[in-house]
C-alpha cells in the first residue's frame, strides 16, 4: 500500500512550504495547503488572475506563487502572513491608483487581504490587468 503524501509544512504565518517549480500544479498545491480562510483567498485570487490574464504563466518561487506573462517576466505574487494574505505587485508604483501598501523595494506595492474585510474585485482586476501589461521581473 502506497503511503499518503504528507501535507506541506506551514512556515511562519501559515505560509505553505512548496518546492520551487513551474506550472499550475505547484501553485495548486500551495493554495490547497493555505490554512483556514486563507485557502479561499488563494483560490479566489488564482481564479481572478486566470480570468483576467488567460495566458498567465505560473510558478512557485521562495514559497510564493508567482504569476507572469511569457517573455515579460513575473508581475504578481502572494504570501500568507499571520493576519493577512500579502499580494505583491512587482511594478506596483506604475499602477493607477496605487495599491495601498508601500514596500522597502522601490517599485513594489502591496495589497493586504484580511479575513473579514471585503475586496474591491473591480479594482483588483484593474491592477492585475495593468500589472500584466507592464514589463515584469525575472526573479530566478
ZIBELBEL-V489690 format. One record per residue. N is the residue number from 0. RES is the residue in three letters. PHI is phi in whole degrees, 0 to 359 (999 if undefined). NEAR is the number of other C-alpha atoms within 10 Angstrom. Layout:
N|RES|PHI|NEAR / N|RES|PHI|NEAR
//
This chain:
0|UNK|999|3 / 1|UNK|287|4 / 2|UNK|286|5 / 3|UNK|287|6 / 4|UNK|297|6 / 5|UNK|288|6 / 6|UNK|293|12 / 7|UNK|301|16 / 8|UNK|293|12 / 9|UNK|263|16 / 10|UNK|273|12 / 11|UNK|309|11 / 12|UNK|80|14 / 13|UNK|87|20 / 14|UNK|283|24 / 15|UNK|294|23 / 16|UNK|267|20 / 17|UNK|236|21 / 18|UNK|297|16 / 19|UNK|302|15 / 20|UNK|194|16 / 21|UNK|260|15 / 22|UNK|108|15 / 23|UNK|289|17 / 24|UNK|301|13 / 25|UNK|293|21 / 26|UNK|292|26 / 27|UNK|300|17 / 28|UNK|296|18 / 29|UNK|299|23 / 30|UNK|298|23 / 31|UNK|299|17 / 32|UNK|270|21 / 33|UNK|296|23 / 34|UNK|282|16 / 35|UNK|53|10 / 36|UNK|298|13 / 37|UNK|294|25 / 38|UNK|301|17 / 39|UNK|295|15 / 40|UNK|298|19 / 41|UNK|300|24 / 42|UNK|297|16 / 43|UNK|294|12 / 44|UNK|300|18 / 45|UNK|301|20 / 46|UNK|299|13 / 47|UNK|295|16 / 48|UNK|295|21 / 49|UNK|296|15 / 50|UNK|293|12 / 51|UNK|280|16 / 52|UNK|232|18 / 53|UNK|303|11 / 54|UNK|264|12 / 55|UNK|300|19 / 56|UNK|259|17 / 57|UNK|234|25 / 58|UNK|197|22 / 59|UNK|242|24 / 60|UNK|225|18 / 61|UNK|50|14 / 62|UNK|58|22 / 63|UNK|219|23 / 64|UNK|291|27 / 65|UNK|242|24 / 66|UNK|232|27 / 67|UNK|208|25 / 68|UNK|238|20 / 69|UNK|309|12 / 70|UNK|83|9 / 71|UNK|242|14 / 72|UNK|97|19 / 73|UNK|272|26 / 74|UNK|246|27 / 75|UNK|204|26 / 76|UNK|211|20 / 77|UNK|219|22 / 78|UNK|211|23 / 79|UNK|275|26 / 80|UNK|239|16 / 81|UNK|304|11 / 82|UNK|247|13 / 83|UNK|199|19 / 84|UNK|256|25 / 85|UNK|265|18 / 86|UNK|262|19 / 87|UNK|255|21 / 88|UNK|260|26 / 89|UNK|293|23 / 90|UNK|240|22 / 91|UNK|298|28 / 92|UNK|289|18 / 93|UNK|265|17 / 94|UNK|273|17 / 95|UNK|230|12 / 96|UNK|288|11 / 97|UNK|295|15 / 98|UNK|303|21 / 99|UNK|290|10 / 100|UNK|247|14 / 101|UNK|285|15 / 102|UNK|231|13 / 103|UNK|288|7 / 104|UNK|277|9 / 105|UNK|309|11 / 106|UNK|263|13 / 107|UNK|275|19 / 108|UNK|227|23 / 109|UNK|237|22 / 110|UNK|237|20 / 111|UNK|259|20 / 112|UNK|255|17 / 113|UNK|256|17 / 114|UNK|306|14 / 115|UNK|252|8 / 116|UNK|255|8 / 117|UNK|290|8 / 118|UNK|259|12 / 119|UNK|264|8 / 120|UNK|297|11 / 121|UNK|297|9 / 122|UNK|294|13 / 123|UNK|299|16 / 124|UNK|299|17 / 125|UNK|297|15 / 126|UNK|298|22 / 127|UNK|298|22 / 128|UNK|299|16 / 129|UNK|299|16 / 130|UNK|298|24 / 131|UNK|293|24 / 132|UNK|276|14 / 133|UNK|269|18 / 134|UNK|300|16 / 135|UNK|263|21 / 136|UNK|257|14 / 137|UNK|257|11 / 138|UNK|259|9 / 139|UNK|244|7
//
